[in-house]
């Protein structure tokens, strides 16, 4: 199992913002991060926009900004003490 901190980006008109989240996976971190982006605002596979590199959810574009592997010890501490991450 590998542990990560990821970052989702959202573009809504003139506004852009990002949110960090924690995840762990035995599989591909790329695939997991893309699934999180798709599910973030309830998009479906049909909402994928290849040119924009993200999923449309109403008027917002949701996409993977990045993620990085972190030690399990850091993951455990952040998961235990941070309510929103």
N, CA, C and O atoms as a GROMACS GRO file, in nm:
protein
  340
    1UNK      N    1   0.086  -0.118   0.000
    1UNK     CA    2   0.000   0.000   0.000
    1UNK      C    3   0.090   0.123   0.000
    1UNK      O    4   0.189   0.130   0.073
    2UNK      N    5   0.053   0.221  -0.084
    2UNK     CA    6   0.124   0.349  -0.088
    2UNK      C    7   0.026   0.458  -0.046
    2UNK      O    8  -0.095   0.446  -0.064
    3UNK      N    9   0.081   0.566   0.010
    3UNK     CA   10   0.001   0.674   0.068
    3UNK      C   11   0.034   0.805  -0.001
    3UNK      O   12   0.149   0.832  -0.036
    4UNK      N   13  -0.071   0.886  -0.021
    4UNK     CA   14  -0.055   1.008  -0.100
    4UNK      C   15  -0.135   1.123  -0.041
    4UNK      O   16  -0.232   1.104   0.031
    5UNK      N   17  -0.089   1.243  -0.076
    5UNK     CA   18  -0.170   1.362  -0.059
    5UNK      C   19  -0.194   1.414  -0.201
    5UNK      O   20  -0.099   1.437  -0.276
    6UNK      N   21  -0.321   1.432  -0.235
    6UNK     CA   22  -0.356   1.475  -0.369
    6UNK      C   23  -0.417   1.613  -0.368
    6UNK      O   24  -0.452   1.667  -0.263
    7UNK      N   25  -0.429   1.670  -0.488
    7UNK     CA   26  -0.487   1.803  -0.501
    7UNK      C   27  -0.578   1.805  -0.624
    7UNK      O   28  -0.535   1.775  -0.735
    8UNK      N   29  -0.704   1.840  -0.600
    8UNK     CA   30  -0.804   1.852  -0.706
    8UNK      C   31  -0.818   2.000  -0.740
    8UNK      O   32  -0.822   2.085  -0.650
    9UNK      N   33  -0.826   2.031  -0.867
    9UNK     CA   34  -0.850   2.168  -0.911
    9UNK      C   35  -0.992   2.182  -0.963
    9UNK      O   36  -1.047   2.088  -1.020
   10UNK      N   37  -1.049   2.298  -0.944
   10UNK     CA   38  -1.182   2.328  -0.998
   10UNK      C   39  -1.179   2.465  -1.063
   10UNK      O   40  -1.125   2.561  -1.008
   11UNK      N   41  -1.237   2.471  -1.181
   11UNK     CA   42  -1.250   2.598  -1.253
   11UNK      C   43  -1.398   2.622  -1.273
   11UNK      O   44  -1.469   2.542  -1.333
   12UNK      N   45  -1.444   2.736  -1.222
   12UNK     CA   46  -1.585   2.771  -1.230
   12UNK      C   47  -1.594   2.915  -1.276
   12UNK      O   48  -1.586   3.008  -1.195
   13UNK      N   49  -1.609   2.935  -1.406
   13UNK     CA   50  -1.609   3.070  -1.460
   13UNK      C   51  -1.473   3.134  -1.440
   13UNK      O   52  -1.371   3.079  -1.482
   14UNK      N   53  -1.471   3.250  -1.376
   14UNK     CA   54  -1.346   3.321  -1.350
   14UNK      C   55  -1.276   3.274  -1.224
   14UNK      O   56  -1.166   3.321  -1.192
   15UNK      N   57  -1.337   3.181  -1.152
   15UNK     CA   58  -1.282   3.136  -1.024
   15UNK      C   59  -1.211   3.003  -1.040
   15UNK      O   60  -1.260   2.912  -1.108
   16UNK      N   61  -1.094   2.992  -0.978
   16UNK     CA   62  -1.020   2.866  -0.974
   16UNK      C   63  -0.977   2.841  -0.831
   16UNK      O   64  -0.931   2.932  -0.762
   17UNK      N   65  -0.993   2.719  -0.786
   17UNK     CA   66  -0.954   2.684  -0.650
   17UNK      C   67  -0.913   2.538  -0.646
   17UNK      O   68  -0.944   2.460  -0.735
   18UNK      N   69  -0.843   2.504  -0.539
   18UNK     CA   70  -0.797   2.366  -0.525
   18UNK      C   71  -0.824   2.315  -0.384
   18UNK      O   72  -0.838   2.393  -0.289
   19UNK      N   73  -0.831   2.184  -0.372
   19UNK     CA   74  -0.857   2.118  -0.245
   19UNK      C   75  -0.762   1.999  -0.231
   19UNK      O   76  -0.744   1.921  -0.325
   20UNK      N   77  -0.703   1.987  -0.114
   20UNK     CA   78  -0.616   1.872  -0.086
   20UNK      C   79  -0.698   1.759  -0.027
   20UNK      O   80  -0.799   1.781   0.039
   21UNK      N   81  -0.653   1.637  -0.052
   21UNK     CA   82  -0.718   1.519   0.005
   21UNK      C   83  -0.614   1.409   0.022
   21UNK      O   84  -0.510   1.409  -0.044
   22UNK      N   85  -0.644   1.316   0.110
   22UNK     CA   86  -0.556   1.202   0.134
   22UNK      C   87  -0.612   1.078   0.067
   22UNK      O   88  -0.734   1.061   0.059
   23UNK      N   89  -0.522   0.992   0.018
   23UNK     CA   90  -0.567   0.863  -0.032
   23UNK      C   91  -0.455   0.761  -0.023
   23UNK      O   92  -0.336   0.795  -0.018
   24UNK      N   93  -0.496   0.637  -0.021
   24UNK     CA   94  -0.401   0.526  -0.024
   24UNK      C   95  -0.451   0.427  -0.128
   24UNK      O   96  -0.572   0.413  -0.150
   25UNK      N   97  -0.358   0.359  -0.192
   25UNK     CA   98  -0.395   0.262  -0.293
   25UNK      C   99  -0.285   0.159  -0.312
   25UNK      O  100  -0.166   0.188  -0.294
   26UNK      N  101  -0.326   0.040  -0.347
   26UNK     CA  102  -0.231  -0.065  -0.386
   26UNK      C  103  -0.208  -0.059  -0.536
   26UNK      O  104  -0.110  -0.114  -0.587
   27UNK      N  105  -0.299   0.007  -0.607
   27UNK     CA  106  -0.294   0.014  -0.753
   27UNK      C  107  -0.228   0.141  -0.801
   27UNK      O  108  -0.140   0.198  -0.736
   28UNK      N  109  -0.272   0.184  -0.918
   28UNK     CA  110  -0.217   0.301  -0.984
   28UNK      C  111  -0.267   0.430  -0.918
   28UNK      O  112  -0.388   0.452  -0.906
   29UNK      N  113  -0.174   0.513  -0.876
   29UNK     CA  114  -0.211   0.643  -0.817
   29UNK      C  115  -0.277   0.731  -0.922
   29UNK      O  116  -0.369   0.807  -0.890
   30UNK      N  117  -0.232   0.723  -1.048
   30UNK     CA  118  -0.293   0.802  -1.156
   30UNK      C  119  -0.441   0.767  -1.172
   30UNK      O  120  -0.527   0.855  -1.178
   31UNK      N  121  -0.471   0.639  -1.179
   31UNK     CA  122  -0.610   0.595  -1.196
   31UNK      C  123  -0.696   0.636  -1.077
   31UNK      O  124  -0.810   0.679  -1.094
   32UNK      N  125  -0.641   0.623  -0.958
   32UNK     CA  126  -0.717   0.660  -0.838
   32UNK      C  127  -0.747   0.810  -0.837
   32UNK      O  128  -0.859   0.851  -0.810
   33UNK      N  129  -0.646   0.890  -0.868
   33UNK     CA  130  -0.664   1.036  -0.868
   33UNK      C  131  -0.767   1.078  -0.974
   33UNK      O  132  -0.847   1.168  -0.950
   34UNK      N  133  -0.764   1.014  -1.090
   34UNK     CA  134  -0.863   1.046  -1.194
   34UNK      C  135  -1.004   1.007  -1.151
   34UNK      O  136  -1.100   1.077  -1.182
   35UNK      N  137  -1.018   0.896  -1.079
   35UNK     CA  138  -1.149   0.854  -1.029
   35UNK      C  139  -1.201   0.955  -0.927
   35UNK      O  140  -1.320   0.987  -0.925
   36UNK      N  141  -1.112   1.004  -0.841
   36UNK     CA  142  -1.152   1.106  -0.743
   36UNK      C  143  -1.201   1.231  -0.816
   36UNK      O  144  -1.303   1.288  -0.778
   37UNK      N  145  -1.129   1.273  -0.919
   37UNK     CA  146  -1.171   1.392  -0.996
   37UNK      C  147  -1.308   1.369  -1.058
   37UNK      O  148  -1.393   1.458  -1.055
   38UNK      N  149  -1.330   1.251  -1.114
   38UNK     CA  150  -1.459   1.221  -1.177
   38UNK      C  151  -1.572   1.222  -1.075
   38UNK      O  152  -1.680   1.274  -1.102
   39UNK      N  153  -1.547   1.165  -0.958
   39UNK     CA  154  -1.650   1.152  -0.855
   39UNK      C  155  -1.668   1.279  -0.770
   39UNK      O  156  -1.766   1.290  -0.697
   40UNK      N  157  -1.574   1.372  -0.780
   40UNK     CA  158  -1.571   1.489  -0.692
   40UNK      C  159  -1.703   1.565  -0.689
   40UNK      O  160  -1.752   1.600  -0.582
   41UNK      N  161  -1.761   1.590  -0.805
   41UNK     CA  162  -1.888   1.662  -0.815
   41UNK      C  163  -1.994   1.578  -0.887
   41UNK      O  164  -2.093   1.630  -0.939
   42UNK      N  165  -1.973   1.445  -0.887
   42UNK     CA  166  -2.074   1.356  -0.944
   42UNK      C  167  -2.072   1.345  -1.095
   42UNK      O  168  -2.176   1.319  -1.156
   43UNK      N  169  -1.956   1.365  -1.156
   43UNK     CA  170  -1.946   1.352  -1.302
   43UNK      C  171  -1.951   1.205  -1.343
   43UNK      O  172  -1.940   1.115  -1.259
   44UNK      N  173  -1.967   1.183  -1.471
   44UNK     CA  174  -1.962   1.048  -1.528
   44UNK      C  175  -1.850   1.044  -1.631
   44UNK      O  176  -1.793   1.147  -1.666
   45UNK      N  177  -1.820   0.926  -1.680
   45UNK     CA  178  -1.715   0.913  -1.782
   45UNK      C  179  -1.748   0.997  -1.905
   45UNK      O  180  -1.657   1.046  -1.972
   46UNK      N  181  -1.877   1.013  -1.935
   46UNK     CA  182  -1.919   1.094  -2.049
   46UNK      C  183  -1.894   1.243  -2.032
   46UNK      O  184  -1.902   1.318  -2.129
   47UNK      N  185  -1.863   1.286  -1.910
   47UNK     CA  186  -1.836   1.428  -1.883
   47UNK      C  187  -1.689   1.465  -1.906
   47UNK      O  188  -1.652   1.580  -1.889
   48UNK      N  189  -1.606   1.367  -1.945
   48UNK     CA  190  -1.464   1.391  -1.968
   48UNK      C  191  -1.444   1.485  -2.087
   48UNK      O  192  -1.506   1.466  -2.192
   49UNK      N  193  -1.360   1.585  -2.071
   49UNK     CA  194  -1.324   1.678  -2.178
   49UNK      C  195  -1.174   1.664  -2.202
   49UNK      O  196  -1.093   1.715  -2.125
   50UNK      N  197  -1.140   1.596  -2.309
   50UNK     CA  198  -0.998   1.570  -2.338
   50UNK      C  199  -0.918   1.698  -2.355
   50UNK      O  200  -0.806   1.709  -2.305
   51UNK      N  201  -0.976   1.796  -2.425
   51UNK     CA  202  -0.904   1.922  -2.449
   51UNK      C  203  -0.879   1.999  -2.320
   51UNK      O  204  -0.773   2.058  -2.303
   52UNK      N  205  -0.976   1.998  -2.228
   52UNK     CA  206  -0.963   2.071  -2.101
   52UNK      C  207  -0.890   1.988  -1.996
   52UNK      O  208  -0.839   2.043  -1.899
   53UNK      N  209  -0.884   1.856  -2.014
   53UNK     CA  210  -0.813   1.769  -1.919
   53UNK      C  211  -0.886   1.749  -1.789
   53UNK      O  212  -0.823   1.735  -1.684
   54UNK      N  213  -1.020   1.748  -1.793
   54UNK     CA  214  -1.095   1.729  -1.670
   54UNK      C  215  -1.238   1.687  -1.698
   54UNK      O  216  -1.276   1.663  -1.812
   55UNK      N  217  -1.315   1.678  -1.592
   55UNK     CA  218  -1.455   1.638  -1.598
   55UNK      C  219  -1.544   1.758  -1.574
   55UNK      O  220  -1.522   1.835  -1.481
   56UNK      N  221  -1.646   1.773  -1.659
   56UNK     CA  222  -1.744   1.879  -1.639
   56UNK      C  223  -1.850   1.834  -1.541
   56UNK      O  224  -1.902   1.723  -1.550
   57UNK      N  225  -1.882   1.922  -1.448
   57UNK     CA  226  -1.991   1.901  -1.351
   57UNK      C  227  -2.070   2.031  -1.349
   57UNK      O  228  -2.029   2.128  -1.286
   58UNK      N  229  -2.181   2.032  -1.418
   58UNK     CA  230  -2.256   2.156  -1.441
   58UNK      C  231  -2.163   2.256  -1.510
   58UNK      O  232  -2.117   2.230  -1.621
   59UNK      N  233  -2.136   2.368  -1.446
   59UNK     CA  234  -2.050   2.471  -1.507
   59UNK      C  235  -1.908   2.469  -1.454
   59UNK      O  236  -1.831   2.562  -1.480
   60UNK      N  237  -1.871   2.366  -1.380
   60UNK     CA  238  -1.738   2.357  -1.322
   60UNK      C  239  -1.657   2.248  -1.391
   60UNK      O  240  -1.710   2.142  -1.426
   61UNK      N  241  -1.530   2.274  -1.411
   61UNK     CA  242  -1.437   2.174  -1.462
   61UNK      C  243  -1.355   2.124  -1.344
   61UNK      O  244  -1.293   2.204  -1.273
   62UNK      N  245  -1.353   1.994  -1.322
   62UNK     CA  246  -1.280   1.933  -1.211
   62UNK      C  247  -1.166   1.850  -1.270
   62UNK      O  248  -1.188   1.771  -1.362
   63UNK      N  249  -1.046   1.867  -1.216
   63UNK     CA  250  -0.929   1.800  -1.273
   63UNK      C  251  -0.825   1.770  -1.165
   63UNK      O  252  -0.827   1.829  -1.057
   64UNK      N  253  -0.736   1.678  -1.196
   64UNK     CA  254  -0.627   1.643  -1.106
   64UNK      C  255  -0.516   1.746  -1.124
   64UNK      O  256  -0.464   1.764  -1.234
   65UNK      N  257  -0.482   1.814  -1.015
   65UNK     CA  258  -0.368   1.906  -1.021
   65UNK      C  259  -0.238   1.829  -1.002
   65UNK      O  260  -0.147   1.836  -1.084
   66UNK      N  261  -0.231   1.755  -0.893
   66UNK     CA  262  -0.113   1.675  -0.866
   66UNK      C  263  -0.137   1.587  -0.744
   66UNK      O  264  -0.241   1.594  -0.680
   67UNK      N  265  -0.039   1.505  -0.714
   67UNK     CA  266  -0.039   1.424  -0.592
   67UNK      C  267   0.105   1.386  -0.566
   67UNK      O  268   0.188   1.383  -0.657
   68UNK      N  269   0.134   1.355  -0.440
   68UNK     CA  270   0.269   1.309  -0.408
   68UNK      C  271   0.262   1.203  -0.300
   68UNK      O  272   0.178   1.206  -0.211
   69UNK      N  273   0.352   1.110  -0.311
   69UNK     CA  274   0.359   1.002  -0.213
   69UNK      C  275   0.413   1.058  -0.082
   69UNK      O  276   0.504   1.141  -0.081
   70UNK      N  277   0.356   1.012   0.028
   70UNK     CA  278   0.399   1.053   0.161
   70UNK      C  279   0.421   0.929   0.247
   70UNK      O  280   0.365   0.823   0.217
   71UNK      N  281   0.500   0.940   0.353
   71UNK     CA  282   0.521   0.826   0.442
   71UNK      C  283   0.390   0.789   0.514
   71UNK      O  284   0.307   0.876   0.541
   72UNK      N  285   0.375   0.662   0.545
   72UNK     CA  286   0.256   0.614   0.615
   72UNK      C  287   0.238   0.688   0.748
   72UNK      O  288   0.125   0.718   0.788
   73UNK      N  289   0.346   0.717   0.815
   73UNK     CA  290   0.339   0.787   0.944
   73UNK      C  291   0.273   0.924   0.927
   73UNK      O  292   0.189   0.962   1.008
   74UNK      N  293   0.310   0.998   0.822
   74UNK     CA  294   0.249   1.129   0.795
   74UNK      C  295   0.101   1.113   0.760
   74UNK      O  296   0.017   1.190   0.808
   75UNK      N  297   0.070   1.015   0.679
   75UNK     CA  298  -0.068   0.986   0.640
   75UNK      C  299  -0.153   0.961   0.764
   75UNK      O  300  -0.263   1.015   0.777
   76UNK      N  301  -0.103   0.878   0.854
   76UNK     CA  302  -0.178   0.843   0.974
   76UNK      C  303  -0.204   0.966   1.062
   76UNK      O  304  -0.314   0.982   1.115
   77UNK      N  305  -0.104   1.051   1.078
   77UNK     CA  306  -0.120   1.172   1.160
   77UNK      C  307  -0.221   1.266   1.096
   77UNK      O  308  -0.311   1.315   1.164
   78UNK      N  309  -0.207   1.291   0.966
   78UNK     CA  310  -0.299   1.383   0.900
   78UNK      C  311  -0.442   1.330   0.902
   78UNK      O  312  -0.537   1.405   0.924
   79UNK      N  313  -0.457   1.201   0.879
   79UNK     CA  314  -0.591   1.142   0.878
   79UNK      C  315  -0.656   1.149   1.016
   79UNK      O  316  -0.777   1.166   1.029
   80UNK      N  317  -0.573   1.136   1.120
   80UNK     CA  318  -0.626   1.136   1.256
   80UNK      C  319  -0.666   1.275   1.305
   80UNK      O  320  -0.766   1.290   1.374
   81UNK      N  321  -0.587   1.377   1.269
   81UNK     CA  322  -0.606   1.508   1.330
   81UNK      C  323  -0.668   1.614   1.240
   81UNK      O  324  -0.715   1.716   1.290
   82UNK      N  325  -0.669   1.594   1.112
   82UNK     CA  326  -0.722   1.695   1.023
   82UNK      C  327  -0.859   1.652   0.972
   82UNK      O  328  -0.872   1.549   0.905
   83UNK      N  329  -0.960   1.730   1.003
   83UNK     CA  330  -1.096   1.693   0.965
   83UNK      C  331  -1.119   1.708   0.815
   83UNK      O  332  -1.188   1.625   0.755
   84UNK      N  333  -1.062   1.810   0.756
   84UNK     CA  334  -1.084   1.831   0.612
   84UNK      C  335  -0.948   1.839   0.544
   84UNK      O  336  -0.876   1.938   0.554
   85UNK      N  337  -0.914   1.733   0.477
   85UNK     CA  338  -0.792   1.728   0.397
   85UNK      C  339  -0.802   1.614   0.302
   85UNK      O  340  -0.710   1.590   0.224
   0.00000   0.00000   0.00000
